[in-house]
Amino acid sequence: MLVLTRAEVEELLDLDRLLDALVRAHAELSAGSASLPPRVAAFSAKGLLGAMPGYLPAAGLGAKLVSLFPQNRAPLPSHQAAILLFDADTGLVTGFMDGTYITAMRTAATAALAARHAAREDARVLAILGTGVQARSHIEALPLVRDFQEIRVWSPNPVHVQSFVAGAARPVRGCSTAADAVRGADVVVLATGSTTPVIQSDWVGPGAHVIGVGACRPNQREMDPALVARATLVVDSRAAAMVEAGDILLAIRDGHITAAHIHAELGEIASGAKPGRRSPDEITIFKSLGLAIEDVVSAGLAYRRVKAAGGGVRVAL
């Protein structure tokens, strides 16, 4: 098998190619061609280890092991991962690589794919709530699909905001409150570690597109349920959303919506089976949980490029 370091993965994973590959991957998922069992996790005293296997015809067979230790502090990431690729015909292990960078970038690239279809064409103001790895990856990916003239960021920790602004690859304006960041924004990214809402419905204006990536357990939510109820809701996977997405499940429990409120999966929109944005004033939400097929697609792109270039380290198990 080939072993790829994080440095090689960062060099080889091209976001434009990844966006194109994700279109096909999500279309196959929504068409029922992919195999995507629910993720499972083992819990320790301070964190968890999740297992995410997946198969799709366009990218093959693979699995990610990802740890989440919220108490970690920089430079040690809270999320760390490794990805294994397998030959879909024989089951042989073909590749092993760092998955931490892939986790960040495939999440942001999937959000960019959703924004391509659900954000207004004239979106110019991007607001990000959160200052972690996902905040940085979304600043890199979202400008691939919209021409943002202003980027705002907020965190409950002002020191984190200052550090983020100083280290950002693009000009970013730090905001003192979440409301200041969100009001008037065309695209809003929720990438916090909060388990309770960080955004209120009345902050969000007509035509805004909201991307929720931070809450990924059934008892967590980042969004005001009133916002979920008034928006057109798109998910990466209906099956996963109805098990893991607290933003949706808690809104259903509290009587704000029903399961029928989900307008579409991303794959249905990317394939043209269902419409994305339908009017300039429509509020849209993309609820992202992160799927194994996104990891397999990303790892497959890096693997094929390093194999063609004769790179990586070949290891016999």
Secondary structure, DSSP 8 states (H G I E B T S, - for coil): -EEE-HHHHHHH--HHHHHHHHHHHHHHHHTT-SB----EEEE-SS-EEEEEEEEETTTEEEEEEEEE-TT--TTS-SEEEEEEEE-TTT--EEEEEE-HHHHHHHHHHHHHHHHHHHS-TT--EEEEE--SHHHHHHHHHGGGTS--SEEEEE-SSHHHHHHHHHH-SS--EE-SSHHHHHTT-SEEEE----SS--B-GGG--TT-EEEE-S--STT---B-HHHHHHSEEEES-HHHHHHH-HHHHHHHHTTS--GGGEEEEHHHHHTTSS-S--STT--EEEE----HHHHHHHHHHHHHHHHHHT-SEE---
